[in-house]
Amino acid sequence: LQKAWAQVLQKGADKIRTSDHFFRIGGDSISAILLVSRFQQLGYQFTIPLVYQYPKLNEQALMSIQSGNMTNEPLLTKYDFPHLALSDTGFQTILTQIHQRGISLAQVEDILPCVTIQGGLLMNLTSDPSAYLIQMAIKLTGQLDVDRLVQAWASVANQHSPLRTYFIESPNTLSQGFLQVVLSSLSTSWTISDQPLDSLEVFFIENRWQGFSLQEHMVRNFVFPTTNSQVHEIIITIHHSLMDGWSLPLLLQEWMVAYHNHMLAVPPPQTNFPTVVKYISQSDPALAQVFWARYLHNAIITPAPLLYPKYIGPVGHTVYSTLLDISKAQLIQATQSIGISIATLFQAAYALVLGRLLNQDDVTFGMIISGRNLNIPSMDTVIGPCTNTVPYRAQLGSSPLGSWLESLYKDQVDMI
C-alpha cells in the first residue's frame, strides 16, 4: 500500500510514514481515484468513500486486512453499468461525486445516462436555478392525515425512479454531460406549516427564486392549512428534468389512490422510466443521423423573430387570446377531412407566419413531442421526462394547401 501511495503521489516510499494523512501530503480527489484504481489492481477491495473515511495509511492497511468490515459498502465497478461505456478513471470520478453527496454505495440502485431532454434542461441550472421548475398547487378538502399523505408519496416514489434520482456530472460527453443516479430509497423534502399562506402568488415567486441546484434532490413539497379547517393547500415543486406534463396527472392519481388505500401496496408500473432510458441508449444513432441529414438537407437557418423590437415578455407566463371564433369540433372535422392532425394544422400556420415575417420560403423551428410513441409497451403510463424537442421544417412552395398539409403530416409520421 505504501508503494501505491508513492506511485500516485510521486514521492519516494521512504518519505511516506504509516501515520501520514493522504490528503495532507499532496492527495486530492483525482489522486484518490488513481489510488483506488491502483489498490484494486493489487487485489484489494477498496472504494473511494473508504479513502475519505480512512485517509491515513495505517487505517487503510487495517481496512484492507479486515475485509469483513468492507462488506457493508458494496464494490461497484463500471461493469455493473454496461450502458454507460465509461473508462476506469471515469467511473471512479462518478463514485467520488456520489460520495461527496453523502450517498452510500449501498443505496445506489442504478446509474443511467440522461435522455436528451434531461441534459438540455440541466444545462441551464448554473445560470438560472429557477429555470424549468414546475410548481403545482392542489387544494385537498376534508379531514387530512398529513403523515399518511407523506407516506403515500413515499410509496409512489418507491415505484417510480425519477422521484429517487440525483443528477451528477458525467466525466465524458455522454448525455450532454450529465448522469442520473437512482437510489433504492430517497426521502422527499416536506415542509409542514401550521400557518396559512398570506399569498400563493408571492410564495410561488419566492419558491421559484430559490430554484434548484445539481447538488440536491430536485423535489420539494409543502403542506399549508387554510382559514377553513377542512381545506389544505399542497404545493409540489419538481424540476422538469424529472417529470413531464404527461406524467403529472398520472403521478397525482397514483398518489391519491395510495393515500385513500393506504393498507394496499402501490403496484409496480408495467414499464418504468429506466426501461425507456436504456431503450433509447441502445438505439442505433446511425439511423437517426441518416434521417435528420436527409430531412434538414440544405435547410435555411431560421432566426427567432421578436414580436416587437426590444420586447421581453414576462417569464413563465401564458397569454390567452381568441383570434378566430372556431370551435374545437370544427377544427377536428376540418383536419379529419384532409387526413392530418390538429397539431399539424397549427404547426403549418406558425410556419406560414414565420415565413412571412422573415421573407423565407423554407423555415425550421423547434417542436416539442411527447416521446410516447416509442416501441415500448405501456409508454402511456410511464412517469418520467419522455418529451423531446426536434427540428420541424416546413418548405413553403406553391403546392395546393391540402397537398402541402399532407406532406407536413407525412414528415411527422416519418419522424416516429
N, C-alpha and C positions, 0 to 999 in steps of 0.2 A: 504493500500500500504506500509505503514511503517513496518507493521508486516511481509509482504512478503520480504522486504529488509532484515529485521533482520534474517529471516529464511535462506535466500540464503547466506548472508554474515556471518552468525553465530555470530551475535552481539546482544546485548540487544537492544530492541526497543527504550529504553530511551537514548541510545547512538547515535541515528540517528536523525539529525535535518532536517527540511524541506528544508534547503538550501544546504544540502550535495550533492556532485557530486558522482555518483555511482562508477565511475572508479578511484576516488581519495581516496576512503575509503575501498579499497580491491576488488572492482569488476573487472572482466576480461571478455573475450569473452565467456568462459564456464559458468560463473555465470550469464552472461546476458541471455544465453539460458535458464537457470533454472528459472531466474526471469520472463521471458516472459511466460514460461510454468505455473508458479505459478499465474501470473496475469490472464491468460486465464482460469485457474481453478476457479478463483474468479469471472469470468464473464466479465472481462474487455477485450475489443477488442484491444489488444496491439501486436506490432510486434518488431522483432529485430532491424530493422532500426530506429524505434522510440526511442529505448533505447539509441542509439548512438546520435540521433538528439536532444533528450531531456534527458540528463543524470541526471539532478537534480530531487530530489523527488517532489518538488513543481511543477516543469514543467510537470512531469508525471501525477501528480494528476489533473492538469488542462486539460491535453490531455484526460484523462480518462473521465472527466466530459463533455468536448466539443467533444462528439463523432462525431459530424458533421465534425470536422476538420480531421478525420481519413478516410473519405470515399475516398480520393484520393489515399490512399495506401491500396489495397485490402488485406484482410486477407486470406492468403494461408495456407492450412492445408495438412497434409500427405494424407488425403482422396481425395484430388484433383488429386493425382497421385498414384492410387492404384497399378500400375505396379512396383512401387519402393519397396514396402514392408519394410518401414522404421519405426523405433520407433519414439516417440515424440521427444526425445533428438536428435536422428539422423537427423530428419527433420529440427529441429531448427539450427543444425550445417550447414546444406545446406543453409538456409536463411541467416545465418551470412556470409558465403562466398559470396553469391550473393550481399549482402550489401557492403562488403569490396571491391567488384569490381566497386562500384558506380552504380549499376544497380537497378532501381526502380522495385518493385514487379509488378507494373502495366505493365511493359514491358515483363514479363515472359509469354510466350505462352505455354511452356511445359517443363517438366523436365523428361529426359529419361535415362535409363541405356545405357551404351555403348555396342555395339556389340563386339564380341571377338577381332576382328582385331583392333578396335579402342583402346581398353585397352592395347593391346600389343605394339602398336605404341607409345602411350603416355608415357609408362613406361620409354622410352629412353630419354625423354626431359630433365630431370635433368642432366644426364651425358653428353648428346650431343644435344644441342639445334638445331643443323643443321640436325639431323637425320630425314629421311623420309620427307624432304622438297621438294616439287615439284616446279620447275621453268619452265615456258614456255615463249618463245619469239615469238611474232607474228608481221609480217610486214603488215601494212594496207596501201594500195595505194589509191590515190585520195584525195579530199578535206575532211579533218577530222573535225567534230564538237565534240570537247572534252567533252563539257557539256552534249551533247546528248549521248555520249558514256558512261559516268559515270551514267547518268540517266537510260540508258538501262540495265546496270549491276544491278542497284538497283531494277529495275522492275523484273528482273530474280530472284534476291535474295529474293524478296518478295514471290516467289512461291516455293522456294527450301530451306528448313530449314538448311542444312549444311552451307550455306552462312550467316546464322544468329545465329550461335552457339558458345557458350563459353563452355569450359570444367572446371569442378571443381572436387575436390577430394571427393570420396564417404566415408561416415562415417562407412561403412562396406566393406566386400569383394566383394560386388556387382560389376559386370563387371570390374573385376581386379582393383578395387579401384577408378574408375572414373565415373562421370555422365556428361551428356551433357544438358546444359540449352539453350533452344531455345527461342529467343526473337522475339517479334512481328515485330520489325524493328531494323536494325543494320547497321550503315554506314561503308562501307569498306574503309580502308586507301588507298588514292590515292596520288601519287606524280606526279605532272605535271611539267616537266622540260622544260626550254626554251633552253637548251644546249644539243647537240648530245652526245651520249656516245663515249668516247675515245676507249673503248674496251668492247664488250659484254661479253667476257670471264672473264675479270677482274671484271666486275660488278657482274656476276654470283657468282664468288668466294667470293666477299665481302658480297653479299646479303645472300649467304648460311652461311657464317661465323657468321652473325648476328643472324640467326636462329629465333626460336620462343620460347616463354615461355608459361606455362599454364595460366598465368595471363592476357594474351592478346588474342584478336581476331586473329586467325591464318590465315589471308588473307591480302596480301599487293599487290597493283597494281601500275604500273608505266607507264607513257607515255613519250617517248623521240622523239624529232624531229630528222631528219637526214639531210645530206647535200642536199638531194632532198626534196624540199618543199611539194612534193606530196606523200612522204613516211614517215610513223611514225612507231616507234618500240613500241609495247605494251608488257610489261612483267608482267606476273601473277605469284605470289608466294603464294602457299597454302600448308597447311600441309596435308599429306597423310591420316590423321585420318578424314578429312572432305570430301575427294574425292578419287575415284579410277580411274584407267586408262580407264575403260569403260565409265565413266561419263564425262571425259574431252571433247570429241568431241560433246557430247550432250549439255554440258554447252556452248561451243563456238558457236554452231549452234543457240541455243536459244538467245544468246547474240547478235549475228549479225542480226538475224531476228528482235529482239526488236529494234536494232539501226536503221535499214533501214525502219522499220514500226512503228516509234515512236508514231504515233497517235492511234495505236491499243494496247489494253491491252494484257499483256502476259497471256495466258491461264493457269489455274492451271493444274498440272500434273495429269494423270489418277491414278497414285499411287505415294505417296510421301515417303520419307525415314523414317519418324516416323512410318508409317504403317509397314514397314519392321522390324523396331526395336521392335515394340510391338508384331508382329507375332513371332519373334524369342524368345522373353522373355516369351511368353505364351506357347511355345512348351514344350513337356514332356521330361525332361532331362533323365528320366529313359530309354526311348527308345534308345537314343543316347549312353548311358552308356552300354547297352546290346550289341549294335552293335560293339562299339570300344573294348569292353572287348573280344569279340569273334575274331575280326579282328586282334588284337595285342596279342592274347594269345601265350605265350612262344616266343614272338619276341626277337631277339637278339639286344642289343644296338649297334647302328651303329655310330662310330665316324666319324666326317667330316674330311677327309684327305686333307692336303695341297698339291697343285700340286708340289711344290718344298720346300725343307727344308728352314724354316725361310722366306718364300716368303710372302710379304704383297703387294697386288695389289693396284692400285690407287682407292680411294674411289669414288663411284658414276660414274664410267666409264664403258663403254661396249666395249668388244673386239670382232670384227667380223673376222671369219676365215672360209674359204671354204675348207673342207676336202674331200668331195666326190662330184663329178660333177653329181648330181641327181636333176632333176627339181622337182618343187612342184607338177606338174601334175603327174609325175611318182610315187611320194610318195602317192598321193591321190589314184591313181589306185591300188597300192600295198596294202594299208590299206583297201580299199573297198573290195578287193578280199577276204580278211580274215574276214572282218566284224568288224574292230576296227577303232579307231580314230588315227590321226597323233600324237596327244598328247600321247596316249598310247604307240606308237612306240618309241617316244623319251624317255619317262619315263622308258621303258623297257631297252633301250640302256644304259641309265645312271645307272640303277640298275646293269646291267652286268659289267660295268666299275668299279663301287663301289665294287661289289663282288670280282672282280679280284684283285683290289688294296688292299683290306682288307682280302682277302682269306676267305670270308664268303659266304655261300650259302643262307643266309637269311639277307636281308638288308632293312632298313627303313629310309626314308628321308622325308623332308617337301615338300608338294606340294601346290602351290597356286591355288585356284579355284575361278571362277568369282562370285559365290554366286548368280547367276541369275536364278538358277533352282528351287527356292522356289515356292511353290504352291500359288503364288500371281499374280493376273492379271497385265499385262504390266510391269513385272520386268525388261524388256529390256530397259525401258525408265526412270528408277529411277536414279536420280542424288544423289549420296552419296557413301560412302565406303561399298560396298556389298561384297567385296572379303573376303576370309578366307584362312587360312593355316591349312592343315590337314596332318596327317601322311600318307605316301604312303609306303606300304610294298610289297616287291617282294621276293618270295621264288624261288631260282634258282635250280630247280630239274633237272631231266633227261627227262622231257616231251618233245615231239616234239615242235619245235618253234611255229607253228601255234596254237596248243592247249594251250601253255603257254601264248601267247599273248591274246588269247580269255579269259583265266581265269583272267588275269590282267584287261581286259576291263570290265568283269562282276563285279569284285570288285569295279571298279569305278562307275558303274551303281548302285550297291547296296548302295554306299555312299549317293547317291541322295535320 
